[in-house]
Amino acid sequence: MNKNPSNRQSTFVSDDDDLLVKDEETRALLEAENGLQQFDEVVRLAEQSISLQRFELTPSAIAELNRFAVQNVRRSAGRFRNIPIGISNTIHEPPPHEEVEKHLREMCAYVNEHWRTNNDDVRDAVHLASYVMWRINWIHPFRDGNGRTSRTVSYLVLTVRLGQLLPGEPTIADQIVENKIPYYDALDDADAAWRQHRLDLSTMERLIERLLEKQLSDL
C-alpha cells in the first residue's frame, strides 16, 4: 500500500493534444472558476432531487459534472477517456478505457439499488458517498478532473441522501483539498481491500464522517 503523501496525478503518453490552455497560472485561474460553477451545479441538482424526492445516479450526470470541472481547459471536458491512463504515486492501475462505461454503470447501479433498499440514516449516506468517492477514483473515467469530479459527486450523493443542503464551511471537499493525505490514504486502503476481492470503505467512511462533523460544527 502506498502512503506517499505526494499528490496523485493522472499520467498519459501525451497531453498536448487535449490541453486548451498550456500556461499553468491561467489554467489554475480557470479551474478555480470552474470549481465555483461545478459547486453551483451540485447545489442545483441537490435542490431539485430533494424537492422531487427522487434521485438516480447516471454516468451522463457524472460526465456533466466533469465538464464543469475542466471546461475551457481541456477538449475532452465531460467525455470519457479513450486512452490508457496511469496515476502517479499509487500502485493502483485504472482499468482499460474500453471498460470505463461498464464500470460506471455498475457503480451507479450499486448506488441506486442501495438507495432504494437501505434506511435513510447517516451511516447509509456516508457509505454511499464513500463508495462513489473511491470508485470514481478507481475507474478514473476522465483524462483530467477525476478527483474533483469524485469529490463533487460524493458530496451530491451525501447531500441528497441526507435530504437537505448541508450548512457550514469549509465543506467536505474544501477540507480534503486543504489536506489530501488522509484522503489519499483512504483511497489506498479501499484499493488494497479491492485487490483482495473485498469492499472495505471503513477508512473513507471514517474520514467523511469526521469532515462532515467539522463542516456542521463550524456554523
C-alpha distance (Angstrom), angle and dihedral (degrees) to the residues before:
residue distance angle dihedral
M1 . . .
N2 3.80 . .
K3 3.78 115.8 .
N4 3.80 95.2 173.8
P5 3.82 106.1 142.4
S6 3.80 92.0 -150.4
N7 3.77 117.9 116.1
R8 3.80 116.7 -87.6
Q9 3.78 110.7 -123.4
S10 3.78 132.6 -172.1
T11 3.79 111.2 -117.8
F12 3.81 132.2 -164.6
V13 3.78 138.1 162.0
S14 3.82 94.4 -98.3
D15 3.77 131.7 7.5
D16 3.80 101.9 174.3
D17 3.79 96.1 89.7
D18 3.81 92.6 58.6
L19 3.79 103.9 41.8
L20 3.79 116.2 94.0
V21 3.81 93.0 -178.1
K22 3.78 118.5 40.8
D23 3.80 98.9 175.3
E24 3.80 105.3 96.4
E25 3.81 96.4 -149.3
T26 3.80 93.2 50.6
R27 3.79 90.1 45.1
A28 3.80 91.3 52.6
L29 3.80 91.2 52.1
L30 3.80 92.0 49.9
E31 3.81 91.8 47.6
A32 3.81 90.3 51.3
E33 3.81 90.2 52.9
N34 3.79 89.6 46.3
G35 3.80 90.2 52.6
L36 3.80 91.2 58.0
Q37 3.80 91.7 49.3
Q38 3.79 91.0 46.5
F39 3.81 91.6 53.1
D40 3.82 91.0 48.2
E41 3.81 88.4 53.6
V42 3.81 91.1 50.6
V43 3.81 90.1 52.4
R44 3.81 90.0 49.5
L45 3.80 92.6 49.7
A46 3.79 92.1 45.3
E47 3.80 93.2 49.9
Q48 3.80 90.5 48.2
S49 3.79 94.3 48.8
I50 3.80 93.9 45.0
S51 3.80 91.3 48.5
L52 3.81 92.8 49.2
Q53 3.83 92.4 38.7
R54 3.77 87.2 -134.9
F55 3.79 130.8 111.2
E56 3.77 134.0 170.1
L57 3.78 124.1 172.0
T58 3.81 113.8 -141.2
P59 3.81 135.4 177.4
S60 3.81 89.5 -120.0
A61 3.81 91.6 56.7
I62 3.81 90.0 50.9
A63 3.81 90.5 49.1
E64 3.80 90.5 51.0
L65 3.80 91.6 53.4
N66 3.80 88.9 50.5
R67 3.79 88.8 52.3
F68 3.80 89.2 58.4
A69 3.82 90.0 50.6
V70 3.81 98.5 54.5
Q71 3.81 105.8 19.0
N72 3.82 113.8 139.3
V73 3.81 87.8 14.7
R74 3.81 102.6 68.6
R75 3.77 134.2 26.9
S76 3.81 89.3 -140.7
A77 3.83 94.6 59.1
G78 3.79 108.7 147.4
R79 3.80 94.4 4.7
F80 3.79 126.0 111.3
R81 3.77 114.1 -113.2
N82 3.79 118.4 -95.8
I83 3.80 96.1 -167.9
P84 3.80 136.7 67.1
I85 3.78 113.3 -90.9
G86 3.78 137.5 -167.0
I87 3.80 135.2 -163.9
S88 3.77 120.8 -136.5
N89 3.81 121.6 -136.5
T90 3.80 95.3 26.9
I91 3.79 134.6 77.5
H92 3.80 92.1 -136.6
E93 3.80 115.0 113.5
P94 3.82 114.5 -157.3
P95 3.81 116.5 -130.2
P96 3.82 120.9 -95.6
H97 3.79 114.6 -76.7
E98 3.81 90.3 -114.4
E99 3.82 88.4 66.5
V100 3.81 98.4 47.7
E101 3.81 98.4 96.7
K102 3.81 92.4 43.7
H103 3.80 91.6 54.0
L104 3.80 91.9 45.6
R105 3.80 91.6 51.8
E106 3.80 89.9 50.3
M107 3.80 91.0 48.7
C108 3.80 92.2 50.3
A109 3.81 90.7 46.9
Y110 3.82 90.0 53.8
V111 3.81 91.8 52.0
N112 3.80 95.1 43.7
E113 3.81 93.9 46.8
H114 3.79 93.8 48.6
W115 3.79 89.7 44.8
R116 3.78 89.2 63.0
T117 3.79 98.5 42.4
N118 3.81 106.4 37.0
N119 3.77 127.1 80.4
D120 3.77 114.4 -103.1
D121 3.79 98.7 -111.9
V122 3.77 134.7 127.8
R123 3.78 94.8 -97.3
D124 3.80 93.2 55.9
A125 3.79 91.0 47.6
V126 3.80 91.4 50.2
H127 3.81 92.2 46.7
L128 3.80 94.0 52.3
A129 3.80 92.4 43.9
S130 3.81 89.5 49.8
Y131 3.78 92.1 48.1
V132 3.80 92.8 52.4
M133 3.81 92.6 44.8
W134 3.79 91.4 54.0
R135 3.80 100.4 36.2
I136 3.80 97.0 52.0
N137 3.78 88.6 51.0
W138 3.81 89.4 47.4
I139 3.82 92.8 51.2
H140 3.81 93.9 39.4
P141 3.81 90.6 -162.5
F142 3.81 98.2 179.6
R143 3.78 136.6 56.8
D144 3.80 90.2 -123.6
G145 3.78 140.4 2.4
N146 3.81 95.7 43.0
G147 3.80 94.4 135.4
R148 3.80 93.5 45.0
T149 3.78 91.0 47.2
S150 3.81 93.2 47.9
R151 3.80 92.0 51.5
T152 3.80 91.9 46.6
V153 3.80 95.4 48.7
S154 3.81 90.1 45.0
Y155 3.80 90.6 53.0
L156 3.81 90.7 48.4
V157 3.81 91.7 51.6
L158 3.81 92.0 47.1
T159 3.80 93.4 47.9
V160 3.79 96.9 47.7
R161 3.81 93.1 42.0
L162 3.80 89.9 54.2
G163 3.79 89.1 48.0
Q164 3.80 98.9 -128.3
L165 3.76 143.3 70.5
L166 3.77 106.9 -96.0
P167 3.81 114.3 -118.4
G168 3.78 126.5 -151.8
E169 3.76 135.1 52.3
P170 2.91 156.4 -76.5
T171 3.78 87.4 45.3
I172 3.79 121.7 -135.5
A173 3.81 90.6 -99.8
D174 3.81 92.4 49.8
Q175 3.79 91.1 50.0
I176 3.80 90.6 52.2
V177 3.80 91.4 51.3
E178 3.82 89.8 50.7
N179 3.81 90.7 55.7
K180 3.79 116.4 11.4
I181 3.80 98.2 172.2
P182 3.85 96.5 89.3
Y183 3.81 88.5 45.1
Y184 3.80 92.4 52.6
D185 3.81 90.5 45.8
A186 3.81 90.1 52.6
L187 3.80 90.9 50.5
D188 3.81 90.6 48.7
D189 3.82 91.8 50.7
A190 3.80 92.7 50.2
D191 3.82 90.9 46.4
A192 3.82 90.9 50.9
A193 3.81 91.8 51.4
W194 3.81 91.4 48.2
R195 3.79 91.2 53.2
Q196 3.81 85.0 59.1
H197 3.83 89.5 50.4
R198 3.81 93.1 -106.5
L199 3.78 130.2 122.5
D200 3.79 104.5 -140.7
L201 3.79 116.1 159.7
S202 3.79 96.5 160.3
T203 3.82 95.3 119.9
M204 3.81 92.2 48.9
E205 3.80 91.6 44.7
R206 3.80 91.5 53.1
L207 3.79 90.0 48.2
I208 3.80 94.5 51.0
E209 3.81 91.8 45.1
R210 3.80 89.9 52.6
L211 3.80 94.0 46.4
L212 3.81 91.8 45.7
E213 3.77 90.6 51.9
K214 3.80 90.8 51.4
Q215 3.80 92.5 48.2
L216 3.79 92.2 50.7
S217 3.81 94.4 42.5
D218 3.80 94.5 54.8
L219 3.81 94.6 69.8
